[in-house]
Amino acid sequence: RKEAEQRLLESEQRYRALLENASDAILLLDQEGVVADGNRLAEELFGLRRAALVGTSIDDLYAPYEVDFNRQKFRQALQGTGSVAYETQFETGEGQAVPLEIRQKAIVIGDEKIVQAIIRDISERKRREQQRLRQAEEQRDSLVREVHHRIKNNLQGIIGLLSTELKASGKDLEQAVEHALTRISSIALVHGIQGHRSGSKLLLCEMMPALVESIQPLARNRLSVDMQLDIRTPLEVVEDEGVPVALILSELLTNAIKHARPADGRQKVKISLQATDNLGHLTIHSPGGRLPAEFDFQAGAGCGTGLGLVRGLLPRNGMTIVHRQVPAGVIVKVILTEPVVCSVSLRRCACGLTIEECICTFKGSNQ
């Protein structure tokens, strides 16, 4: 019996030496998940002396929001025969989360079954992973911006060719080419805006002034556009809907300009855009405009080619258009919600101004 006790003592001493010389923190957990022992690196990792570490439950040792997860992994190791590896976190006394990699396995020391947990601080590994992800994201953003820039340049080249042909065309062809130019310009401006900013966010408050500028050449007479932007929260047009929304708004603006018949002979279109949390209200007033007697946008009656395109491009959800005839002309109301638009925390426009500066100073006119 004495020899057996001696062998057990020597075995425990060898195991203790292995614990202390290990390159990772090691905890020995009893069958209740309570620390029975730990090495020096475990003391350093958790910031506890061994006397305080021993007797601490894993429920109190790791991050409180991962108690159930850690308890599940502990039972899995205790009841299994293999090693259980996973990642978790613990919180320092200052509340800082430290990522850990844990490998647990049930072992027998003497006649007692316990769980050995080998624990490694993987903060540096996570930092490098995040750095690689950021670099990859920056490279992607740079590539996307370059693609948008090249698309915009190619579209502007097409616009130039069509403009040259327009000068030598008849009136019917002239109108058709004008409409084509407007639509191509709308697509080009989407790529232009997305090519200016990292992350390629397309903001509604940037799109509207750009659209107005792109369609100004359609006005044969003097064009005046009064635009009011009330942006409580900037709204991003989601990537998949950027071109359809730009084309829709371009058609609505084009119609407002073409059919304006103000009493003073000047085309004066009033535009108002309000944006709050995930909600945009756009109002376009075409003074002196008249809707056809049979007009019904929902049914497609009296819409013409332009509004027919609008109906075809209109997203299934997230964008509503209402036309209303009033004594002073035609008012078009556009309501944009999720999933077409979403609020963003961006505070600076692509032009370099803050959102507040940009929306407060814009008032477009072509005198």
N, C-alpha and C positions, 0 to 999 in steps of 0.2 A: 504493500500500500504506500509506503514511504517513497518507493521508487516511482510509482505512478504519480504521486503528488509532486515529486521532484521534476519529472518529465513535463507535467502540466505547467509548473512554475517556469521551467526553461522555455517552454513553448510560448507562454504569455510574455516572457521577457523578450524573446525574439520578435514577437508580433509588435510589442511596444517599440522596439528599435526600428522596425519597418515603418511604423506609424510616424515616428519622429523624423525619419530620413526621407519620407515621401516628398515628392515635388508638388503635391496637391494637398488641399485641406481634406481631412478625412474625419467623419463622424461615425461612431458606432451607436446604433439606435436599438432600443429594446423593442419588444413586440407591441408596445403601445405607442411607439413613435417618439419616445423620450430619449434624449441624449444620455448614453451610458459612459461615453468616453470620447475624446477628440484629441487631435495632435496640435502642435504649436501653430501650424499654418491655419488651422480652423479657428484658433484663438484670434489670430491676426485678422482673418477675413471677417469674422463677425464682431470683432472689437470687444470680446469678452474673455476674461480669465477662465481657466479650465473649471475652477470651482463654481463659477456662475453659469458656465456652459452646460455642465453636467446637471441633469434634472430638468432641462428646458425642453418643452415639447416642440416638435416641428411646426405645430400650428402657430406658435409664438415666434419661431425663429425666422421663417420666410415671410414674404410680403402678405399682409392680411387679405388682400384681394385674390390670392391664389391658394388659400387654405384647402379648399375642396380638391383642387387639382393635385396639390402635393400629397394630400392624404390618399388620394386614389393611386398615385404612383408608388407610394410607400406600401400599400396593401398588395399591389401587383408584384412588387419585389419580394415581399415577405412570403407570399403564397406560391410564387413561381420558383423555377429552378435556374433561370437564366438571369442575365444582367438587364436592367431597365435604365435606359438613357433618355434624358429629357432636359429641357431648359426651363428655368423659372427665375424668380427675382427675390431679393430681400432688400429691405429698406434700412439705411443707416440711421443713426440717431438724429441726423439732420434732415431726414425724410428723403434722401436721395436713393433712387432705385438702382440697384447693382445687378446686372444680368449674370446668371450662373448657369453652368452646364453641370448636371449631376448624373452620375452613373451609380446605381444602387444594385446590390445583390445580397441575397440571404446567405449567411455563413454560419457555421457552428463553432463556437469556442467552448471547449470543455463539453458540457452537456447542454449548453444553452444556444438556442437559435436566435441570431440577431441579424440586423441589416447593416451592411457596411455601405456608407455613402461617400463616394469620392467626388469632391466639389471643386470646380474651377471657376475663377472669376474671368468672364469672357468680355469684359468691358472694352478692351483694346480691339478684340476681333470685331465686335459690333461697330466700333468707331470706324474701323477700316472698311467694313461692309457698307456703312452709310456713306463714307467718302466715295467708294466706288459707285454707289447708286447715284450720288449727286453728280459725279463726273459724267456718268452715262446719260443722266437726264439733261445736263448742260449740253452734251454733244448732240443729243436728240433735238433739243430746242434750237440749237444753232443750225442743224440740218433742216428742220422744219421751216425756220425763218428764211433760209436761203431758197428753199423750194417755193414758198409763197412769193418771195421777191421775184424769182424767175418767171413764175406763172403770171404775176402782175405785169411784168415787162413784156411778155409775149402777147398778152391780151391788149396791152396798150399799142403794140405794133399792129395788131389786127384793127384796132380802132382807127389808127392812122391811115391804113389802107382803105377802109370803108369811107372815111371822111373825104379822101381824095376822090373816090368814085362818086360820092354824094354831090360834089360840086358840079358834075357833068350830067346829073340824072334829071329825069322828069319829076313832076310833083308827087305822083303816086309812089314811085320808087323812092323818092326823097323821104317821104314819111315812113316807109317800111325800113329804110336804112337807119333813120333816126331812132326808131324803136329798137332796132338791133343794137345800135351803138349804146343806147341807154342800158340795155340788159347786160351787155358785155362789160360796160363800165361798172355796173353794180357788182358783178362777179369779181372784177379786178380790184375794186376797193376793199372787198372782204379779204382778199389775199394780201393787199397792201397793209391793212390794219394788223392782221395776224402776223405779218412779217416784221412789225416794229417792236414787238414785245416778247420777252422770254415767257414761255408758257402758252403763247399764241391765243391769249384771251381776246375775244371779240365783244367789246362793250357796246351796248345799245346807245349810250350817250355819245360815243364816237362815230357810230354808224350813221346816225341821222344827219349830222352836219356834212359828213362826207357824201352822203346820197344827194343832199340838196346841191352841193357844189357840182356833182357829176351831171345833174340834169338841167342846170341853169342854161346851157346852150340851146335847149329846146324852146326857150322863150324868145319869140321873135321881137317882141316889144320889151320895154323895160321890166325887169323882174325884181320884185321885192319880196323877200321872205322874212317874216318875223317869227323867230323861234324862241320859245321859252322852255328851259329845261329845269325841272325841279327834281334833283336826284338825291333822295335821302340815303339810298343804298344803291351803289352801282350794280347794274344787271349785266350778266354775261349771257350772250346768245350761245347755246351749246354748239359744239363744233359741227355736228351732223346737220344742224338746222341753219347754219350761217348763211349759205348761199340762197336757199329757198326764202328765208326771211328777208334778205337784202333785195331779192327780186320782187317779192310781194310789196315791200314798202316803196321800192322804186316805181312800180306800176301805179300805186296809189298816189304818190307824189306827182308822177307824170300826168295822170288824169286830172288832178287838182289844178295843175298849171295850165294844161291844154284847154280846160273847160271853164276857167275863171273868166267872168265877164263883169268886172267891177264897173261901177257907175262912172268913175273918173278916168276910165280907159287904161289904167295901169293894172298889171297883174300883181295882186298882193295876196299871197297865200300865208295863212297863219298856222303855225305848228306848235303844239304843246306836248311835252313829254314829261310824265311824272313817274318816278321809280321808287318803290319802297321794297320791303322784304319780299323777294320772289314774285313781284307783281309790277307790271308796267302798263301805264295808260297813255296811249298816243292819240291825239286829236288833230285832224287835218281839216282846215276850213278853206273851201274854195269859194270865194265871194262871187255871187252872180251865177254860179253854176246851176244847172238844172238836170235832174234825173229823168230818164225816159218814163213816159206814163206807165209802161208795162214793166218797169224795172223791179226785179226780185232777185237779189244776190243769192239767196239760199237756193232758189230754184234754177238760177242761171239765166233768167229771162232778162233781155235787154242789156246784157253785160258787155257784149263786144269781145274782141280778141284779147285785149289786155286783161280785163277782169276775169275772162275765161281762164287765162293763165294763172291768175291769182287763186281762183277756186281749185285749180288742179294742183297747185303747190302748197295750199294751206295744210299745215300739219293736222293730224287727226285730233290731237289734244294739245292744249296749251296756247292756242291763238284763236281769237274771235274777232270778226270784222262786222261792223254795223254801219250802214249808210242811212243818213237821215236828211230829208229835204226840209229846209227852213227858209223863211222869207229872205234871209240875207245870202242864201246860196246852199251849198251842200256841205254837210259835216260828216266826216268819216271817223269812227271811233275804233281803235284797235286795242284789244286787251291781250297782254302776253303774261303767261304764268308758267309754272313748271309743267311739263319737262322741257319746254322750249327755252326758257330763261331761268337763271338762278342767281341769287345774290352773291357778290364777291366782296372781299375786304380790301380790294385794291384802292389805293388812295391817290394814284397819280395817272394822268392820262398819257397816251403815247406821245403827245406833243410836248411833254415835259412839265406842263402845269399840273397843279393839284386838281382833283376832281372839282373842288369848290371854285377854284379860279377859272377853270375851263368852262363850266356850265354857267357861271355868272357873267362872263364877258362875251359869250357867243351871241351875235345877232347878225345873221347873214343878209347881205343885200348886194345886188349887182346893178349899180346905177348907170 
